[in-house]
Amino acid sequence: MEQYSNKKFSLFEFNNLEANDENKYELIDEIVLMSPRPNYIHQQIMSRLNLEIGTYLKGKKCMVFSEVELEFDNNVIIPDLSIICGLNDFNIQRYKKAPELVIEIISPGSQYTDTFTKLYKYELFGVKEYWIANPKTEIITVYNFENKTNKDYGKQEKLISSVFNDLEINLSEIFL
């Protein structure tokens, strides 16, 4: 994840940036971060998680979203996946409340941002649970902010959400 420039941006300035490329732009603490499109391994993991979670949520009042923009406290963050239950709180572009669950899949340039900066921001925002999927180690770390706990799940384990306690995912089907 690269910095857009050394200039600090207000939310207004960020909203008026013209991006004519396929990159993702986020605003964190007045700094614009640019992420190139993810590689195929990242996309495979995201697609598999999206499918598993989407199947679980079928018939429930929540939905899983890919790369939805979250806006809070003058930050704009785009997680890989979000589970959102307050579907009436969307404006045209962004969701302005905390999702129940957020997932980030680490890319080579995003490890620090995903494991430190976003971890802190999601907790401040009120996200209940944050998953960090590491394709290299084939581990998903689950942070439960309500209970102040975290747990690592390896490829041969079944991940169990503490927010959606009947959501179970066999990680051998995520990390092939």
C-alpha positions as CSV (number, residue, x, y, z in Angstrom):
1,M,0.0,0.0,0.0
2,E,1.6,3.2,-1.1
3,Q,1.0,6.8,0.0
4,Y,-0.6,9.0,-2.5
5,S,1.6,12.0,-1.6
6,N,3.0,13.7,1.4
7,K,0.2,16.2,1.5
8,K,-2.5,15.9,4.2
9,F,-6.1,15.7,2.8
10,S,-9.4,16.6,4.4
11,L,-12.4,14.4,3.8
12,F,-13.7,17.1,1.4
13,E,-10.5,17.1,-0.6
14,F,-10.4,13.3,-0.6
15,N,-14.0,13.2,-1.9
16,N,-13.0,15.5,-4.8
17,L,-9.9,13.6,-5.9
18,E,-10.2,12.4,-9.4
19,A,-8.9,8.8,-9.7
20,N,-8.9,7.6,-13.3
21,D,-7.3,4.2,-12.6
22,E,-8.2,0.8,-11.1
23,N,-6.5,1.4,-7.8
24,K,-8.3,1.7,-4.4
25,Y,-7.8,4.9,-2.5
26,E,-8.4,5.2,1.3
27,L,-8.1,8.1,3.6
28,I,-6.6,7.3,7.0
29,D,-5.6,10.1,9.4
30,E,-5.6,12.6,6.6
31,I,-3.2,10.5,4.5
32,V,-4.3,9.1,1.2
33,L,-3.3,5.5,0.7
34,M,-3.4,3.8,-2.7
35,S,-3.6,0.0,-3.2
36,P,-3.2,-1.7,-6.5
37,R,-5.6,-4.3,-7.5
38,P,-5.0,-7.5,-5.5
39,N,-3.3,-10.5,-7.0
40,Y,-5.1,-13.8,-7.9
41,I,-4.3,-15.5,-4.6
42,H,-5.8,-12.6,-2.7
43,Q,-8.9,-12.7,-5.0
44,Q,-9.3,-16.4,-4.6
45,I,-9.3,-16.2,-0.8
46,M,-11.7,-13.3,-0.9
47,S,-14.1,-15.1,-3.3
48,R,-14.1,-18.3,-1.2
49,L,-14.8,-16.3,2.0
50,N,-17.4,-14.3,0.3
51,L,-19.2,-17.5,-0.9
52,E,-19.0,-19.2,2.5
53,I,-20.3,-16.2,4.4
54,G,-22.9,-15.3,1.7
55,T,-24.3,-18.8,1.9
56,Y,-24.4,-18.6,5.7
57,L,-26.2,-15.2,5.6
58,K,-28.9,-16.4,3.1
59,G,-32.3,-15.6,4.7
60,K,-30.7,-13.5,7.4
61,K,-31.0,-9.7,7.8
62,C,-27.3,-9.2,7.0
63,M,-25.2,-9.2,3.8
64,V,-21.6,-9.6,3.0
65,F,-20.0,-6.9,0.8
66,S,-16.8,-6.8,-1.1
67,E,-14.8,-3.6,-0.9
68,V,-17.6,-1.3,0.4
69,E,-16.4,2.1,1.5
70,L,-16.7,2.8,5.2
71,E,-16.6,6.4,6.4
72,F,-16.1,7.4,10.0
73,D,-14.3,10.1,11.9
74,N,-13.0,11.7,8.6
75,N,-11.5,8.4,7.5
76,V,-12.5,6.3,4.4
77,I,-11.5,2.7,4.6
78,I,-12.2,-0.1,2.1
79,P,-12.0,-3.5,3.7
80,D,-11.9,-6.6,1.5
81,L,-15.1,-8.0,3.0
82,S,-17.7,-6.6,5.5
83,I,-20.8,-8.1,7.0
84,I,-23.3,-5.4,7.4
85,C,-26.7,-5.8,9.2
86,G,-28.0,-2.2,9.2
87,L,-28.7,-2.1,5.5
88,N,-30.9,1.0,5.8
89,D,-27.9,3.1,6.8
90,F,-26.2,3.3,3.3
91,N,-25.9,6.5,1.4
92,I,-25.2,6.2,-2.3
93,Q,-21.5,5.4,-1.9
94,R,-20.5,4.7,1.7
95,Y,-21.6,3.0,4.8
96,K,-21.3,5.3,7.9
97,K,-21.8,2.8,10.7
98,A,-19.6,0.0,12.0
99,P,-20.1,-3.3,10.2
100,E,-20.5,-6.3,12.5
101,L,-17.5,-8.0,11.0
102,V,-14.6,-6.9,8.7
103,I,-12.1,-9.0,6.9
104,E,-8.8,-8.0,5.4
105,I,-6.6,-10.3,3.3
106,I,-3.0,-9.3,3.6
107,S,-1.2,-8.4,0.4
108,P,2.6,-7.9,0.2
109,G,2.3,-4.1,0.6
110,S,-0.6,-4.0,3.1
111,Q,0.7,-6.0,6.1
112,Y,1.5,-3.1,8.4
113,T,-1.7,-1.2,7.5
114,D,-3.9,-4.2,7.9
115,T,-2.3,-5.6,11.1
116,F,-1.8,-2.3,13.0
117,T,-3.4,0.8,11.5
118,K,-6.7,-0.8,10.4
119,L,-6.9,-3.0,13.5
120,Y,-6.8,0.1,15.6
121,K,-9.3,2.1,13.4
122,Y,-11.8,-0.8,13.2
123,E,-11.8,-1.1,17.0
124,L,-12.3,2.6,17.5
125,F,-15.1,2.6,14.9
126,G,-17.0,-0.1,16.8
127,V,-16.5,-3.1,14.6
128,K,-17.3,-6.2,16.7
129,E,-15.0,-8.7,15.0
130,Y,-12.0,-8.3,12.6
131,W,-10.4,-11.1,10.6
132,I,-7.0,-10.8,9.1
133,A,-6.3,-13.5,6.5
134,N,-2.6,-14.2,5.7
135,P,-2.2,-16.1,2.4
136,K,1.5,-16.7,3.1
137,T,1.0,-18.4,6.5
138,E,-2.5,-19.7,5.7
139,I,-3.7,-18.4,9.1
140,I,-6.7,-16.2,9.8
141,T,-6.4,-14.2,13.0
142,V,-9.8,-13.3,14.6
143,Y,-10.0,-10.2,16.8
144,N,-13.1,-9.9,18.9
145,F,-13.2,-6.3,20.1
146,E,-16.2,-6.8,22.4
147,N,-14.4,-9.5,24.4
148,K,-10.9,-8.1,23.9
149,T,-9.7,-11.5,22.6
150,N,-7.8,-12.8,19.5
151,K,-7.3,-16.2,18.2
152,D,-5.3,-17.7,15.2
153,Y,-7.0,-20.4,13.0
154,G,-4.8,-22.5,10.8
155,K,-5.5,-24.2,7.5
156,Q,-6.6,-27.5,9.1
157,E,-9.0,-25.8,11.6
158,K,-12.6,-24.7,11.6
159,L,-12.9,-21.0,12.2
160,I,-15.8,-20.1,14.4
161,S,-17.0,-16.5,14.6
162,S,-17.8,-15.2,18.1
163,V,-20.2,-12.5,16.7
164,F,-22.1,-15.0,14.5
165,N,-21.6,-18.0,16.7
166,D,-23.1,-20.5,14.2
167,L,-20.8,-19.3,11.4
168,E,-18.2,-21.9,10.9
169,I,-15.7,-22.0,8.1
170,N,-13.4,-24.9,7.3
171,L,-10.2,-23.1,6.4
172,S,-9.0,-26.1,4.3
173,E,-11.7,-24.9,1.8
174,I,-10.3,-21.3,1.9
175,F,-6.6,-22.0,1.6
176,L,-6.4,-24.6,-1.1
